[in-house]
Amino acid sequence: MNETRRCLYCQSFFFPSRHRPQQRVCSRPDCQRQRRANSRRQKLATDVEYRQVVRDSQKQWWDEHPDYQKERRKANPGLVEKNRQKQHIRDQKRRLARLVRNNLVLNLKHSAAEVCLAKACRKSYTLQNPDFCGPPVFAGSDG
């Protein structure tokens, strides 16, 4: 039993437990946490009954704690502001993705204020003639 194995998550070598010779993950807490999370995720994806039990349990908890989110936001104003900022960034990305689907978008510069070319192009547009599309659209980081 002196064979070493490579951990699936951290890629470090370890000796498997003699009680668990098929062990594939080292005993580091981060790797074990990841293993358990993946196991739960897989069980949720494959076991309909387990998924329903988890859903019912969550619903029961939320029914018993209807003001949880309101109280949490009141107690942690920093979290509210951080969430607001992250949501603003997600909204910007969603708007930009919508533009990408409908238009040509080239990221010209990476900074706090991104500069992108975003303009509906005519059908005869070619990559050799980028001036054909029109003026740039500036999307600042604050709004």
VONUNU-708070 format. One record per residue: x negated, y, z negated of N, C-alpha, C in turn. Coordinates in steps of 0.001 Angstrom, whole numbers, padded with zeros to 6 digits, always signed. Layout:
BEGIN
XYZXYZXYZ...
//
This chain:
BEGIN
-000802-001220+000000+000000+000000+000000-000837+001274+000000-002058+001211+000422-002916+002391+000399-002889+003143+001716-001912+002880+002546-001823+003597+003816-001230+004986+003593-001804+005981+004241-001280+007342+004109-000300+007595+005240+000610+008480+004968+001591+008901+005967+001569+010408+006063+002086+010894+007165+002183+012337+007367+003620+012767+007081+003774+013786+006244+005094+014297+005883+005781+014876+007122+007071+014595+007271+007827+015095+008424+007942+016622+008437+007849+017256+007258+008093+018691+007175+006823+019521+007084+005917+019179+006155+004716+020016+005972+003501+019454+006705+003614+018265+007269+002558+017607+008039+001332+017229+007203+001431+017293+005880+000306+016874+005040+000384+015362+004830-000763+014781+004475-000812+013341+004248-000433+013033+002807+000223+011880+002600+000612+011462+001255+000664+009944+001207+000641+009402-000001+000804+007967-000207+002260+007704-000534+002926+006813+000202+004320+006517-000105+004451+005834-001470+005575+006022-002098+005844+005408-003391+005908+003890-003243+005380+003178-004231+005440+001718-004145+006881+001230-004325+007721+002073-004940+009134+001733-005103+009957+002087-003864+009370+002894-003006+010066+003360-001805+009089+003289-000626+008755+002090-000170+007713+001956+000853+008053+002626+002193+009339+002865+002461+009724+003508+003729+009743+005030+003615+009235+005579+002527+009239+007033+002296+008586+007770+003465+009253+008816+003954+008772+009570+005114+008430+011015+004787+008792+011447+003570+008598+012840+003183+007800+012868+001885+006839+013779+001797+006033+013875+000578+006893+014373-000583+006318+014410-001768+007100+014742-002962+007109+016234-003285+006550+017075-002426+006565+018514-002689+008009+019008-002718+008335+019898-003662+009734+020358-003815+010328+020955-002540+009548+021723-001786+010081+022318-000553+010455+021245+000471+009608+020225+000573+009890+019149+001531+011103+018341+001096+011219+018073-000202+012373+017332-000706+013662+018133-000521+013576+019433-000732+014748+020300-000546+015200+020254+000913+014222+020319+001811+014544+020267+003236+015140+018909+003618+014583+017826+003051+015085+016480+003330+016539+016347+002879+016835+016830+001664+018205+016739+001159+019165+017586+001992+018719+018780+002386+019575+019652+003196+019873+019007+004553+018862+018417+005168+019079+017754+006459+019993+016546+006309+019843+015831+005208+020692+014674+004957+022153+015105+004806+022375+016169+004039+023746+016679+003874+024325+017146+005209+023497+017863+005967+023944+018369+007265+024340+017218+008186+023530+016174+008192+023819+015019+009049+025096+014317+008584+025268+014185+007279+026470+013523+006744+027717+014333+007080+027620+015658+006978+028756+016507+007351+029114+016341+008822+028097+016178+009649+028332+016068+011087+028917+014718+011479+028622+013669+010701+029039+012339+011135+030173+011733+010323+030343+012142+009075+031332+011513+008197+032546+012427+008005+033645+012093+008660+034849+012916+008638+035421+013024+007230+035444+011908+006506+036007+011907+005156+035184+012788+004214+033859+012687+004294+032975+013518+003470+033188+014998+003780+033292+015299+005069+033502+016692+005489+034804+017241+004903+035853+016433+004892+037143+016862+004351+037065+017069+002840+036356+016193+002140+036189+016329+000688+035450+017632+000368+034397+017916+001126+033637+019153+000916+034521+020366+001186+035278+020319+002259+036176+021432+002606+037223+021661+001518+037817+020566+001020+038818+020674-000049+038211+021239-001328+037006+020816-001631+036313+021300-002833+036037+022801-002727+035576+023233-001553+035321+024665-001350+036616+025470-001456+037674+024968-000866+038958+025671-000917+039454+025788-002356+039302+024717-003111+039723+024752-004514+038921+025791-005290+037606+025851-005061+036769+026819-005769+037206+028250-005430+037421+028521-004138+037827+029869-003730+039207+030222-004281+040096+029238-004370+041415+029489-004956+041307+029822-006440+040335+029209-007126+040142+029471-008551+039381+030768-008824+038665+031275-007830+037861+032497-007987+038184+033496-006869+039400+034018-006820+039800+034872-005695+039060+036221-005654+038598+036724-006786+037928+038036-006809+036415+037930-006808+035876+036764-006505+034431+036555-006592+033646+037558-005732+034006+037677-004462+033237+038555-003573+033374+040012-003980+034543+040416-004358+034763+041794-004775+033891+042129-005994+033869+041220-006968+033071+041430-008186+031574+041400-007869+031172+040509-006992+029753+040410-006638+029274+041679-005949+030074+042195-005046+029700+043438-004356+029628+044609-005333+030563+044627-006284+030582+045696-007271+029343+045617-008162+028918+044405-008512+027778+044210-009408+026434+044367-008708+026399+044233-007375+025134+044277-006624+025233+045233-005434+025191+046542-005674+025309+047476-004549+024143+047373-003563+022976+046927-004042+021838+046745-003133+022121+045686-002085+022789+044605-002489+023145+043547-001543+024117+044060-000488+025028+044915-000917+026016+045469+000016+025307+046286+001087+024373+047122+000664+023653+047969+001624+022781+047120+002551+022108+046123+001989+021267+045239+002800+022111+044502+003833+023286+044002+003421+024184+043321+004342+024671+044269+005430+024954+045511+005040+025422+046501+006010+024352+046738+007084+023096+046846+006654+022003+047064+007604+021818+045862+008525+021870+044657+007950+021723+043451+008770+022875+043313+009765+024089+043653+009319+025237+043576+010214+025093+044573+011357+024554+045752+011049+024333+046759+012080+023369+046217+013141+022304+045544+012713+021336+044969+013646+021991+043855+014464+022794+042998+013798+023490+041927+014535+024445+042512+015576+025137+043592+015212+026047+044233+016162+025278+044786+017364+024125+045406+017098+023313+045941+018191+022867+044821+019123+022414+043712+018544+021970+042587+019371+023119+042037+020205+024307+041966+019605+025468+041453+020332+025808+042381+021498+025768+043706+021240+026045+044657+022320+025007+044549+023424+023729+044396+023046+022670+044271+024038+022830+042979+024835+023216+041884+024167+023427+040620+024869+024555+040751+025879+025589+041501+025514+026691+041738+026443+026198+042510+027665+025311+043487+027418+024738+044231+028534+023902+043326+029428+023137+042428+028819+022289+041530+029588+023141+040661+030512+024271+040194+029992+025130+039357+030841+025691+040142+032020+025894+041434+031853+026544+042215+032896+025594+043077+033715+024411+043315+033212+023495+044248+033863+022077+043731+033803+021186+044501+034403+019759+044237+034304+019253+044961+033069+018561+044279+032186+018005+044916+030999+016533+044535+030906+015667+045511+030903+014235+045292+030747+013779+046000+029480+013159+045286+028552+012645+045896+027332+011325+046575+027683+011287+047894+027635+010101+048639+028029+009133+048856+026885+009635+048913+025665+008779+049255+024534+009388+048666+023273+008550+048075+022430+009055+047547+021159+008695+048528+020058+009687+049134+019469+009481+050065+018366+010775+050164+017587+010823+051093+016619+012038+051288+015842+013186+051669+016760+012890+052467+017785+013901+052838+018775+013544+052121+020071+014299+051113+020437+014002+050377+021650+014453+051166+022869+013643+051080+023909+013979+051737+025163+014231+050635+026176+015405+050632+026744+015756+049592+027702+016345+050225+028952+016101+049578+030071+016800+049938+031290+018075+049115+031316+019185+049772+031323+020452+049045+031354+021396+049787+032274+021565+049275+033461+022395+049953+034446+022946+048907+035401+024195+049017+035716+024778+048091+036683+024082+048285+038021+023647+047218+038623+022893+047298+039875+023774+046894+041049+023430+047435+042181+024143+047053+043400+023693+045654+043830+024446+045026+044672+024136+043663+045095+022804+043560+045822+022363+044631+046480+021129+044564+047258+019894+044861+046414+020012+044872+045093+018878+045123+044218+017840+044017+044356+016573+044388+044377+015503+043398+044393+014490+043760+043318+013735+042770+042859+012714+043023+041842+011587+043900+042377+011400+043924+043707+010357+044755+044288+010737+046231+044275+012026+046531+044056+012494+047910+044096+013246+048242+042810+012524+048360+041652+013210+048588+040378+013845+049964+040249+013433+050931+041072+014009+052277+040992+015441+052308+041516+015855+051259+042148+017163+051194+042768+018303+051268+041752+018039+050839+040485+019105+050720+039485+019549+052038+038881+018680+052949+038632+019111+054196+038058+018398+054536+036756+018915+055507+036050+018221+056042+034878+018265+055096+033678+017276+055214+032753+017253+054359+031568+018298+054767+030551+018688+053804+029735+019603+054040+028619+018808+053839+027353+018842+054818+026432+018070+054741+025199+018967+054295+024066+018533+053234+023370+019299+052711+022237+018449+052892+020989+018747+053874+020174+017997+054122+018955+018358+053128+017883+017472+052988+016855+017717+052009+015802+018769+052473+014801+019076+053769+014771+020051+054253+013791+021400+054545+014413+021613+054074+015581+022926+054193+015995+023477+054522+017248
//
